[in-house]
Amino acid sequence: MAVTTREEFKAYCLRSLGDGLIRINVTDAQVEDRIDEAVQKFQDHHMDGHEEMYLTHQVTSTDISNGYIPISNEVLYLVGVFGISESSLSRSLLDINFQIKLDMVKELHMMGGIGSYVQTRQYLNLMDDMLNGELAWRYHRYGKKLYLDIKWGTDIKEGDFIAYKAYVRVDPDVDNIWNNGWLKKYAAALIQKQWGSMLSKYEGVILLGGVTMNGSEIESKAKEELIDLEEELSNKWSEPIDFLVG
């Protein structure tokens, strides 16, 4: 049966480890913490845990005063900033850069057809890169602030738009990651490690029915499972490092 909710996921992990015995030593809050830890690992490093998106932000007076753009907590990596509106870069009919590009277009030998249009657009982009260069920006994923090396209020004004390309965490409930096989095993291993850690504090204690639990052994096996799963994540399920920036 497919797991579709957090509660079903939690029940599945506990059943895989014996359920009743775990609940004696591990609190519900500890189980929830280990699930959160597993989900964060999945979102940060698994290729199905985040998605590439293009996002926009309309600049406010507060942004101009602060000198940065606030970024959502759901953004993991930011890999490109672009799309500032034409007005924000002062590219009017009287702007020198616009006039230079306009003169260049006049010199092109227009042959008509889609090929000529594509060639002209490529030429304009090249001129734009030469005259204006790339927008310089700085971002740190934990600070959640996008700094632009521009003149705030001049190069960009209130009401202008900033566009950026980012990798964004998937929403566990909306995108339904709960049935992912790797996530199930990783969360169960984290709970097992927690269980073994708690049992090791009472080593040698005999439970009802004469059962003796070896906490150190349970914890050790969980650690081995976690190492194997993290190696699998790195080798099979992770995006190349070069693709993720910020």
Accessible surface in RSA format (square Angstrom, percent):
REM  Atomic radii and reference values for relative SASA: ProtOr
REM  Chains: A
REM  Algorithm: Lee & Richards
REM  Probe-radius: 1.40
REM  Slices: 20
REM RES _ NUM      All-atoms   Total-Side   Main-Chain    Non-polar    All polar
REM                ABS   REL    ABS   REL    ABS   REL    ABS   REL    ABS   REL
RES MET A   1   205.17 106.2 126.35  83.6  78.82 187.7 100.81  85.7 104.36 138.3
RES ALA A   2    58.62  53.9  42.35  65.4  16.28  37.0  45.45  64.0  13.18  34.9
RES VAL A   3     4.90   3.2   4.71   4.3   0.19   0.5   4.90   4.3   0.00   0.0
RES THR A   4    65.48  46.6  55.55  56.3   9.93  23.7  42.65  57.3  22.83  34.5
RES THR A   5    62.39  44.4  61.56  62.4   0.83   2.0  59.12  79.4   3.27   4.9
RES ARG A   6    65.59  27.5  63.93  32.6   1.66   4.0  38.31  52.4  27.28  16.5
RES GLU A   7   110.19  63.3 106.38  80.5   3.81   9.1  60.61 117.2  49.58  40.5
RES GLU A   8    67.90  39.0  62.31  47.1   5.59  13.3  29.33  56.7  38.57  31.5
RES PHE A   9     0.00   0.0   0.00   0.0   0.00   0.0   0.00   0.0   0.00   0.0
RES LYS A  10    17.94   8.8  17.94  11.0   0.00   0.0   7.06   6.4  10.88  11.6
RES ALA A  11    36.89  33.9  34.27  52.9   2.63   6.0  36.55  51.5   0.34   0.9
RES TYR A  12    79.95  37.3  79.24  45.1   0.71   1.9  39.31  29.5  40.64  50.1
RES CYS A  13     0.00   0.0   0.00   0.0   0.00   0.0   0.00   0.0   0.00   0.0
RES LEU A  14     1.17   0.7   1.17   0.8   0.00   0.0   1.17   0.8   0.00   0.0
RES ARG A  15   137.78  57.8 117.26  59.8  20.51  48.8  59.81  81.7  77.97  47.3
RES SER A  16    69.31  58.6  27.81  37.1  41.49  95.6  40.02  85.2  29.29  41.0
RES LEU A  17    31.33  17.5  17.28  12.4  14.05  35.3  23.35  16.4   7.99  21.5
RES GLY A  18    44.66  55.1   0.00   N/A  44.66  55.1  28.21  77.4  16.46  36.9
RES ASP A  19    45.47  31.9  45.47  45.3   0.00   0.0  14.19  33.4  31.28  31.2
RES GLY A  20    43.99  54.2   0.00   N/A  43.99  54.2  37.94 104.1   6.04  13.5
RES LEU A  21    75.45  42.0  73.41  52.5   2.04   5.1  73.41  51.6   2.04   5.5
RES ILE A  22     0.30   0.2   0.30   0.2   0.00   0.0   0.30   0.2   0.00   0.0
RES ARG A  23   130.91  55.0 108.58  55.4  22.32  53.2  48.73  66.6  82.18  49.8
RES ILE A  24   117.50  66.9  84.46  62.9  33.04  79.6  91.45  65.9  26.05  70.7
RES ASN A  25    31.67  21.8  19.81  19.1  11.87  28.6   6.82  16.4  24.85  24.0
RES VAL A  26     5.79   3.8   0.00   0.0   5.79  14.0   0.84   0.7   4.95  13.4
RES THR A  27    77.61  55.2  69.89  70.9   7.72  18.4  74.52 100.1   3.09   4.7
RES ASP A  28    78.44  54.9  67.54  67.2  10.89  25.8  38.14  89.8  40.29  40.2
RES ALA A  29    66.92  61.5  58.57  90.4   8.34  19.0  64.23  90.4   2.69   7.1
RES GLN A  30    41.49  23.2  41.49  30.3   0.00   0.0  15.09  32.1  26.40  20.0
RES VAL A  31     4.62   3.0   4.59   4.2   0.03   0.1   4.62   4.0   0.00   0.0
RES GLU A  32    39.98  23.0  39.98  30.2   0.00   0.0  27.47  53.1  12.52  10.2
RES ASP A  33    72.18  50.6  67.85  67.5   4.33  10.2   9.54  22.4  62.65  62.5
RES ARG A  34    52.50  22.0  52.50  26.8   0.00   0.0   8.82  12.1  43.68  26.5
RES ILE A  35     0.01   0.0   0.01   0.0   0.00   0.0   0.01   0.0   0.00   0.0
RES ASP A  36    71.97  50.4  66.41  66.1   5.57  13.2  27.05  63.7  44.92  44.8
RES GLU A  37    78.56  45.1  72.20  54.6   6.36  15.1  35.82  69.3  42.74  34.9
RES ALA A  38     0.00   0.0   0.00   0.0   0.00   0.0   0.00   0.0   0.00   0.0
RES VAL A  39    12.62   8.3  12.62  11.4   0.00   0.0  12.62  11.0   0.00   0.0
RES GLN A  40    96.47  53.9  95.82  70.0   0.64   1.5  19.45  41.4  77.01  58.4
RES LYS A  41    58.81  28.7  55.19  33.9   3.62   8.6  20.53  18.5  38.28  40.8
RES PHE A  42     1.43   0.7   1.43   0.9   0.00   0.0   1.43   0.9   0.00   0.0
RES GLN A  43    15.47   8.6  15.47  11.3   0.00   0.0   0.00   0.0  15.47  11.7
RES ASP A  44    12.14   8.5  11.98  11.9   0.17   0.4   0.28   0.7  11.86  11.8
RES HIS A  45    78.73  43.0  74.66  51.9   4.06  10.4  41.40  42.7  37.32  43.4
RES HIS A  46     1.11   0.6   1.11   0.8   0.00   0.0   0.26   0.3   0.85   1.0
RES MET A  47    72.82  37.7  63.21  41.8   9.62  22.9  30.88  26.3  41.94  55.6
RES ASP A  48    79.38  55.6  67.28  67.0  12.09  28.6  21.53  50.7  57.85  57.7
RES GLY A  49     0.00   0.0   0.00   N/A   0.00   0.0   0.00   0.0   0.00   0.0
RES HIS A  50     9.38   5.1   1.55   1.1   7.82  20.0   1.55   1.6   7.82   9.1
RES GLU A  51    80.26  46.1  75.27  56.9   4.99  11.9  23.30  45.1  56.96  46.5
RES GLU A  52    85.70  49.2  59.76  45.2  25.94  61.8  17.74  34.3  67.96  55.5
RES MET A  53    70.64  36.6  65.79  43.5   4.85  11.5  66.04  56.1   4.60   6.1
RES TYR A  54   135.47  63.2 109.46  62.3  26.01  67.7  82.28  61.8  53.19  65.6
RES LEU A  55    43.58  24.3  40.71  29.1   2.87   7.2  43.16  30.3   0.42   1.1
RES THR A  56    97.01  69.0  70.58  71.6  26.43  63.0  41.51  55.8  55.49  83.9
RES HIS A  57    40.20  22.0  35.77  24.9   4.43  11.3  23.18  23.9  17.02  19.8
RES GLN A  58    91.74  51.3  83.05  60.7   8.68  20.7  19.79  42.1  71.95  54.6
RES VAL A  59     2.07   1.4   0.00   0.0   2.07   5.0   0.00   0.0   2.07   5.6
RES THR A  60    60.76  43.2  59.94  60.8   0.82   2.0  57.65  77.4   3.11   4.7
RES SER A  61    62.03  52.4  59.51  79.4   2.52   5.8  31.91  68.0  30.12  42.2
RES THR A  62    82.66  58.8  78.68  79.8   3.98   9.5  49.64  66.7  33.02  49.9
RES ASP A  63     5.76   4.0   5.76   5.7   0.00   0.0   0.00   0.0   5.76   5.7
RES ILE A  64    44.38  25.3  35.71  26.6   8.67  20.9  35.71  25.7   8.67  23.5
RES SER A  65    98.56  83.3  58.32  77.8  40.25  92.7  37.63  80.1  60.93  85.4
RES ASN A  66    71.96  49.6  44.38  42.9  27.58  66.4   6.78  16.3  65.18  63.0
RES GLY A  67    19.46  24.0   0.00   N/A  19.46  24.0  13.88  38.1   5.58  12.5
RES TYR A  68    44.29  20.7  44.24  25.2   0.05   0.1  17.43  13.1  26.86  33.1
RES ILE A  69     0.00   0.0   0.00   0.0   0.00   0.0   0.00   0.0   0.00   0.0
RES PRO A  70    66.67  48.6  58.43  53.3   8.24  30.0  58.72  48.5   7.95  49.4
RES ILE A  71     9.67   5.5   0.00   0.0   9.67  23.3   1.50   1.1   8.17  22.2
RES SER A  72    59.92  50.6  43.68  58.3  16.24  37.4  42.35  90.2  17.57  24.6
RES ASN A  73   104.76  72.2  99.61  96.3   5.15  12.4  22.56  54.3  82.19  79.4
RES GLU A  74    86.36  49.6  86.36  65.3   0.00   0.0  39.78  76.9  46.58  38.0
RES VAL A  75     0.63   0.4   0.63   0.6   0.00   0.0   0.63   0.5   0.00   0.0
RES LEU A  76     0.16   0.1   0.16   0.1   0.00   0.0   0.16   0.1   0.00   0.0
RES TYR A  77    21.34  10.0  21.34  12.1   0.00   0.0  14.09  10.6   7.25   8.9
RES LEU A  78     0.00   0.0   0.00   0.0   0.00   0.0   0.00   0.0   0.00   0.0
RES VAL A  79    38.72  25.5  13.16  11.9  25.56  61.6  13.28  11.5  25.44  69.0
RES GLY A  80    14.27  17.6   0.00   N/A  14.27  17.6  14.27  39.2   0.00   0.0
RES VAL A  81    13.80   9.1   0.00   0.0  13.80  33.2   0.00   0.0  13.80  37.4
RES PHE A  82    91.32  45.7  86.09  53.3   5.23  13.6  91.32  55.4   0.00   0.0
RES GLY A  83    48.68  60.0   0.00   N/A  48.68  60.0  27.89  76.5  20.79  46.6
RES ILE A  84    21.59  12.3   7.00   5.2  14.59  35.2   7.00   5.0  14.59  39.6
RES SER A  85    36.59  30.9  26.49  35.3  10.10  23.3  36.59  77.9   0.00   0.0
RES GLU A  86   108.25  62.1 104.54  79.1   3.71   8.8  60.19 116.4  48.06  39.2
RES SER A  87    79.59  67.3  60.52  80.8  19.07  43.9  59.28 126.2  20.30  28.4
RES SER A  88     0.22   0.2   0.00   0.0   0.22   0.5   0.22   0.5   0.00   0.0
RES LEU A  89    58.27  32.5  41.13  29.4  17.14  43.1  42.91  30.1  15.36  41.3
RES SER A  90    58.93  49.8  46.52  62.1  12.40  28.6  42.54  90.6  16.38  23.0
RES ARG A  91    49.83  20.9  31.02  15.8  18.81  44.8   7.89  10.8  41.94  25.4
RES SER A  92    63.42  53.6  53.79  71.8   9.63  22.2  50.12 106.7  13.30  18.6
RES LEU A  93   128.40  71.5 124.82  89.3   3.58   9.0 124.82  87.7   3.58   9.6
RES LEU A  94   167.81  93.5 141.97 101.6  25.84  65.0 144.28 101.3  23.53  63.3
RES ASP A  95    31.16  21.8  23.50  23.4   7.66  18.1   8.41  19.8  22.75  22.7
RES ILE A  96   117.79  67.0 113.84  84.8   3.95   9.5 115.25  83.0   2.54   6.9
RES ASN A  97    33.24  22.9  33.24  32.1   0.00   0.0   0.95   2.3  32.29  31.2
RES PHE A  98    62.94  31.5  61.76  38.3   1.18   3.1  62.40  37.8   0.54   1.5
RES GLN A  99    65.56  36.7  65.52  47.9   0.04   0.1  26.60  56.6  38.96  29.5
RES ILE A 100    57.44  32.7  55.51  41.4   1.93   4.7  57.26  41.2   0.19   0.5
RES LYS A 101    32.60  15.9  32.58  20.0   0.02   0.0   9.32   8.4  23.28  24.8
RES LEU A 102    68.75  38.3  65.72  47.0   3.03   7.6  68.33  48.0   0.42   1.1
RES ASP A 103    72.55  50.8  71.53  71.2   1.01   2.4  20.77  48.9  51.77  51.6
RES MET A 104    56.79  29.4  55.67  36.8   1.12   2.7  51.76  44.0   5.03   6.7
RES VAL A 105    41.14  27.1  39.32  35.6   1.83   4.4  39.32  34.2   1.83   5.0
RES LYS A 106   149.48  72.9 115.44  70.8  34.04  81.1  80.35  72.3  69.13  73.6
RES GLU A 107   123.99  71.2 102.93  77.9  21.06  50.1  47.10  91.1  76.88  62.8
RES LEU A 108    39.42  22.0  28.68  20.5  10.74  27.0  30.46  21.4   8.95  24.1
RES HIS A 109   163.17  89.2 145.23 100.9  17.94  45.9 101.07 104.2  62.11  72.3
RES MET A 110   110.18  57.1  80.41  53.2  29.77  70.9  78.73  66.9  31.45  41.7
RES MET A 111   166.85  86.4 133.30  88.2  33.55  79.9 117.85 100.2  49.00  64.9
RES GLY A 112    50.32  62.1   0.00   N/A  50.32  62.1  36.84 101.1  13.47  30.2
RES GLY A 113    63.03  77.7   0.00   N/A  63.03  77.7  41.15 112.9  21.88  49.0
RES ILE A 114   131.84  75.0 122.01  90.9   9.83  23.7 124.74  89.8   7.10  19.3
RES GLY A 115    47.44  58.5   0.00   N/A  47.44  58.5  38.97 106.9   8.47  19.0
RES SER A 116    12.91  10.9   6.33   8.4   6.58  15.2   7.38  15.7   5.53   7.7
RES TYR A 117   129.47  60.4 125.93  71.7   3.54   9.2  93.64  70.4  35.84  44.2
RES VAL A 118    66.15  43.5  65.05  58.9   1.10   2.7  66.15  57.5   0.00   0.0
RES GLN A 119   112.86  63.1 110.91  81.1   1.95   4.7  25.82  55.0  87.04  66.0
RES THR A 120    16.15  11.5  16.15  16.4   0.00   0.0  14.81  19.9   1.34   2.0
RES ARG A 121   115.83  48.6 115.83  59.0   0.00   0.0  21.32  29.1  94.51  57.3
RES GLN A 122   114.33  63.9 107.42  78.5   6.92  16.5  38.02  80.9  76.31  57.9
RES TYR A 123    72.09  33.7  68.39  38.9   3.70   9.6  43.61  32.8  28.48  35.1
RES LEU A 124    41.28  23.0  40.49  29.0   0.79   2.0  40.72  28.6   0.56   1.5
RES ASN A 125    81.76  56.4  80.69  78.0   1.07   2.6  22.00  52.9  59.76  57.8
RES LEU A 126    97.62  54.4  94.79  67.8   2.84   7.1  97.05  68.2   0.58   1.5
RES MET A 127    15.19   7.9  15.19  10.1   0.00   0.0   7.68   6.5   7.52  10.0
RES ASP A 128    34.48  24.2  34.38  34.2   0.11   0.3   6.78  16.0  27.70  27.6
RES ASP A 129    85.69  60.0  76.20  75.8   9.49  22.4  21.32  50.2  64.37  64.2
RES MET A 130   134.92  69.9  96.80  64.1  38.12  90.8  95.74  81.4  39.18  51.9
RES LEU A 131    60.62  33.8  31.38  22.4  29.24  73.5  33.75  23.7  26.87  72.3
RES ASN A 132    58.19  40.1  23.88  23.1  34.32  82.6  16.01  38.5  42.19  40.8
RES GLY A 133    41.31  50.9   0.00   N/A  41.31  50.9  25.04  68.7  16.28  36.5
RES GLU A 134   167.02  95.9 135.64 102.6  31.37  74.7  55.35 107.1 111.66  91.2
RES LEU A 135    46.09  25.7  25.98  18.6  20.10  50.5  31.78  22.3  14.31  38.5
RES ALA A 136    50.15  46.1  39.73  61.3  10.42  23.7  47.92  67.5   2.23   5.9
RES TRP A 137    66.47  26.7  45.36  22.0  21.11  49.6  26.01  13.9  40.46  65.6
RES ARG A 138   131.27  55.1 127.12  64.8   4.15   9.9  69.87  95.5  61.39  37.2
RES TYR A 139    25.47  11.9   0.00   0.0  25.47  66.3   2.90   2.2  22.57  27.8
RES HIS A 140   112.48  61.5 109.54  76.1   2.93   7.5  76.67  79.0  35.81  41.7
RES ARG A 141    34.05  14.3  33.36  17.0   0.69   1.6  13.36  18.3  20.69  12.5
RES TYR A 142   161.73  75.5 135.49  77.1  26.24  68.3 106.34  79.9  55.39  68.3
RES GLY A 143    41.22  50.8   0.00   N/A  41.22  50.8  30.41  83.5  10.80  24.2
RES LYS A 144    34.95  17.1  31.71  19.5   3.25   7.7  29.93  26.9   5.03   5.4
RES LYS A 145    79.88  39.0  77.88  47.8   2.00   4.8  31.36  28.2  48.52  51.7
RES LEU A 146     0.00   0.0   0.00   0.0   0.00   0.0   0.00   0.0   0.00   0.0
RES TYR A 147    75.87  35.4  75.87  43.2   0.00   0.0  52.26  39.3  23.61  29.1
RES LEU A 148     6.21   3.5   0.00   0.0   6.21  15.6   0.00   0.0   6.21  16.7
RES ASP A 149    78.20  54.8  49.11  48.9  29.09  68.8  30.92  72.8  47.28  47.2
RES ILE A 150    32.73  18.6   7.41   5.5  25.33  61.0  14.47  10.4  18.26  49.6
RES LYS A 151   143.10  69.8 137.10  84.1   6.01  14.3  85.43  76.9  57.67  61.4
RES TRP A 152    51.66  20.7  26.61  12.9  25.05  58.8  23.17  12.4  28.49  46.2
RES GLY A 153    34.72  42.8   0.00   N/A  34.72  42.8  16.73  45.9  17.99  40.3
RES THR A 154    74.65  53.1  72.75  73.8   1.89   4.5  45.01  60.5  29.64  44.8
RES ASP A 155    42.52  29.8  42.25  42.1   0.26   0.6   3.99   9.4  38.53  38.4
RES ILE A 156     0.21   0.1   0.21   0.2   0.00   0.0   0.21   0.2   0.00   0.0
RES LYS A 157    96.49  47.1  96.15  59.0   0.34   0.8  83.02  74.7  13.48  14.4
RES GLU A 158   114.73  65.9  92.01  69.6  22.72  54.1  25.73  49.8  89.00  72.7
RES GLY A 159    30.42  37.5   0.00   N/A  30.42  37.5  20.95  57.5   9.47  21.2
RES ASP A 160    14.80  10.4  13.04  13.0   1.76   4.2   1.73   4.1  13.06  13.0
RES PHE A 161    93.35  46.7  93.35  57.8   0.00   0.0  93.35  56.6   0.00   0.0
RES ILE A 162     0.00   0.0   0.00   0.0   0.00   0.0   0.00   0.0   0.00   0.0
RES ALA A 163    15.74  14.5  15.74  24.3   0.00   0.0  15.74  22.2   0.00   0.0
RES TYR A 164    12.56   5.9  12.34   7.0   0.21   0.6   0.06   0.0  12.50  15.4
RES LYS A 165    56.09  27.4  56.09  34.4   0.00   0.0  10.90   9.8  45.19  48.1
RES ALA A 166     0.00   0.0   0.00   0.0   0.00   0.0   0.00   0.0   0.00   0.0
RES TYR A 167    21.02   9.8  21.02  12.0   0.00   0.0   6.96   5.2  14.06  17.3
RES VAL A 168    17.24  11.3  17.24  15.6   0.00   0.0  17.24  15.0   0.00   0.0
RES ARG A 169    49.26  20.7  40.57  20.7   8.69  20.7   7.00   9.6  42.25  25.6
RES VAL A 170    11.00   7.2   9.93   9.0   1.07   2.6  10.69   9.3   0.31   0.8
RES ASP A 171    67.37  47.2  60.99  60.7   6.38  15.1  23.67  55.7  43.70  43.6
RES PRO A 172    27.09  19.7  27.09  24.7   0.00   0.0  27.09  22.4   0.00   0.0
RES ASP A 173   100.74  70.6  80.07  79.7  20.68  48.9  30.39  71.5  70.35  70.2
RES VAL A 174   119.97  78.9  89.86  81.3  30.11  72.6  96.24  83.6  23.72  64.3
RES ASP A 175    69.65  48.8  43.14  42.9  26.52  62.7  15.44  36.3  54.21  54.1
RES ASN A 176    65.85  45.4  51.18  49.5  14.68  35.3  19.68  47.4  46.18  44.6
RES ILE A 177    10.69   6.1   5.66   4.2   5.03  12.1  10.69   7.7   0.00   0.0
RES TRP A 178     3.48   1.4   3.48   1.7   0.00   0.0   3.48   1.9   0.00   0.0
RES ASN A 179    63.49  43.8  52.63  50.9  10.87  26.2  12.61  30.4  50.88  49.2
RES ASN A 180    36.71  25.3  26.94  26.0   9.77  23.5  11.64  28.0  25.07  24.2
RES GLY A 181    41.20  50.8   0.00   N/A  41.20  50.8  31.88  87.5   9.32  20.9
RES TRP A 182     8.59   3.4   3.42   1.7   5.17  12.1   3.84   2.0   4.76   7.7
RES LEU A 183     0.00   0.0   0.00   0.0   0.00   0.0   0.00   0.0   0.00   0.0
RES LYS A 184    27.11  13.2  26.61  16.3   0.50   1.2   6.07   5.5  21.04  22.4
RES LYS A 185   100.00  48.8  94.15  57.8   5.85  13.9  57.80  52.0  42.20  44.9
RES TYR A 186     9.03   4.2   9.03   5.1   0.00   0.0   0.14   0.1   8.89  11.0
RES ALA A 187     0.00   0.0   0.00   0.0   0.00   0.0   0.00   0.0   0.00   0.0
RES ALA A 188    12.88  11.8  12.85  19.8   0.03   0.1  12.88  18.1   0.00   0.0
RES ALA A 189     2.71   2.5   0.37   0.6   2.35   5.3   2.30   3.2   0.41   1.1
RES LEU A 190     7.85   4.4   7.32   5.2   0.54   1.3   7.32   5.1   0.54   1.4
RES ILE A 191     0.03   0.0   0.03   0.0   0.00   0.0   0.03   0.0   0.00   0.0
RES GLN A 192    35.44  19.8  35.44  25.9   0.00   0.0   1.70   3.6  33.74  25.6
RES LYS A 193    77.30  37.7  77.30  47.4   0.00   0.0  26.72  24.0  50.59  53.9
RES GLN A 194    30.11  16.8  25.58  18.7   4.53  10.8   4.80  10.2  25.30  19.2
RES TRP A 195    18.05   7.2  18.05   8.7   0.00   0.0  17.80   9.5   0.24   0.4
RES GLY A 196     0.00   0.0   0.00   N/A   0.00   0.0   0.00   0.0   0.00   0.0
RES SER A 197    36.64  31.0  35.66  47.6   0.98   2.2   7.61  16.2  29.02  40.7
RES MET A 198    37.20  19.3  37.20  24.6   0.00   0.0  32.65  27.8   4.55   6.0
RES LEU A 199     9.32   5.2   8.23   5.9   1.09   2.7   8.23   5.8   1.09   2.9
RES SER A 200    39.43  33.3  22.50  30.0  16.93  39.0  10.36  22.1  29.07  40.7
RES LYS A 201   139.00  67.8 102.95  63.2  36.06  85.9  70.03  63.0  68.98  73.5
RES TYR A 202   128.64  60.1 118.93  67.7   9.71  25.3  81.73  61.4  46.92  57.8
RES GLU A 203    88.50  50.8  60.89  46.1  27.62  65.8  55.00 106.4  33.50  27.4
RES GLY A 204    50.52  62.3   0.00   N/A  50.52  62.3  30.79  84.5  19.73  44.2
RES VAL A 205    78.50  51.7  70.36  63.7   8.14  19.6  75.26  65.4   3.24   8.8
RES ILE A 206   115.98  66.0  91.17  67.9  24.81  59.8  91.17  65.7  24.81  67.3
RES LEU A 207    42.05  23.4  34.45  24.6   7.60  19.1  38.22  26.8   3.83  10.3
RES LEU A 208   178.57  99.4 158.58 113.4  19.99  50.2 161.56 113.5  17.01  45.8
RES GLY A 209    83.79 103.3   0.00   N/A  83.79 103.3  43.49 119.4  40.30  90.3
RES GLY A 210    55.16  68.0   0.00   N/A  55.16  68.0  25.49  70.0  29.67  66.4
RES VAL A 211    72.29  47.6  67.82  61.4   4.47  10.8  72.29  62.8   0.00   0.0
RES THR A 212    79.19  56.3  53.18  53.9  26.01  62.0  41.15  55.3  38.04  57.5
RES MET A 213    28.92  15.0  24.33  16.1   4.59  10.9  18.55  15.8  10.37  13.7
RES ASN A 214    71.74  49.5  66.57  64.3   5.17  12.5  20.54  49.4  51.20  49.5
RES GLY A 215     0.00   0.0   0.00   N/A   0.00   0.0   0.00   0.0   0.00   0.0
RES SER A 216    62.53  52.8  56.31  75.1   6.22  14.3  36.80  78.4  25.73  36.0
RES GLU A 217    82.03  47.1  76.06  57.5   5.97  14.2  31.83  61.6  50.20  41.0
RES ILE A 218    25.67  14.6  25.36  18.9   0.31   0.7  25.67  18.5   0.00   0.0
RES GLU A 219    34.30  19.7  34.30  25.9   0.00   0.0   2.71   5.2  31.59  25.8
RES SER A 220    52.96  44.8  48.92  65.3   4.04   9.3  25.52  54.3  27.44  38.4
RES LYS A 221   115.26  56.2 110.49  67.8   4.77  11.4  64.17  57.8  51.09  54.4
RES ALA A 222     0.10   0.1   0.00   0.0   0.10   0.2   0.10   0.1   0.00   0.0
RES LYS A 223    94.88  46.3  93.53  57.4   1.36   3.2  45.70  41.1  49.19  52.4
RES GLU A 224   104.39  59.9 102.23  77.3   2.15   5.1  37.41  72.4  66.98  54.7
RES GLU A 225    67.06  38.5  65.04  49.2   2.02   4.8  19.62  37.9  47.44  38.7
RES LEU A 226    14.37   8.0  14.37  10.3   0.00   0.0  14.37  10.1   0.00   0.0
RES ILE A 227   113.23  64.4 110.53  82.3   2.69   6.5 111.80  80.5   1.43   3.9
RES ASP A 228    86.15  60.3  80.05  79.7   6.09  14.4  24.80  58.4  61.35  61.2
RES LEU A 229     5.37   3.0   5.22   3.7   0.15   0.4   5.37   3.8   0.00   0.0
RES GLU A 230    67.32  38.6  62.53  47.3   4.79  11.4  13.94  27.0  53.38  43.6
RES GLU A 231   101.87  58.5  94.90  71.8   6.97  16.6  34.07  65.9  67.80  55.4
RES GLU A 232    52.15  29.9  44.72  33.8   7.43  17.7  25.97  50.2  26.18  21.4
RES LEU A 233     6.04   3.4   6.04   4.3   0.00   0.0   6.04   4.2   0.00   0.0
RES SER A 234    77.01  65.1  57.61  76.9  19.39  44.7  26.74  56.9  50.27  70.4
RES ASN A 235   116.80  80.5  77.97  75.3  38.83  93.5  29.90  72.0  86.90  84.0
RES LYS A 236   127.46  62.2 109.77  67.4  17.69  42.1  64.29  57.9  63.17  67.3
RES TRP A 237    69.29  27.8  69.29  33.5   0.00   0.0  69.14  36.9   0.14   0.2
RES SER A 238    36.88  31.2  19.92  26.6  16.96  39.1  16.58  35.3  20.31  28.4
RES GLU A 239    50.23  28.8  40.33  30.5   9.91  23.6   0.95   1.8  49.28  40.2
RES PRO A 240    74.67  54.4  62.17  56.7  12.50  45.4  74.50  61.5   0.17   1.0
RES ILE A 241   151.72  86.3 144.96 108.0   6.76  16.3 146.44 105.4   5.28  14.3
RES ASP A 242   127.38  89.2 103.64 103.2  23.74  56.1  31.66  74.5  95.72  95.5
RES PHE A 243   111.98  56.0 102.49  63.5   9.49  24.7 107.84  65.4   4.15  11.9
RES LEU A 244    37.11  20.7  21.45  15.3  15.66  39.4  21.45  15.1  15.66  42.1
RES VAL A 245    76.10  50.1  71.56  64.8   4.54  10.9  76.10  66.1   0.00   0.0
RES GLY A 246    35.33  43.6   0.00   N/A  35.33  43.6  17.54  48.1  17.80  39.9
END  Absolute sums over single chains surface
CHAIN  1 A    14447.1      11778.1       2669.0       8254.9       6192.2
END  Absolute sums over all chains
TOTAL         14447.1      11778.1       2669.0       8254.9       6192.2
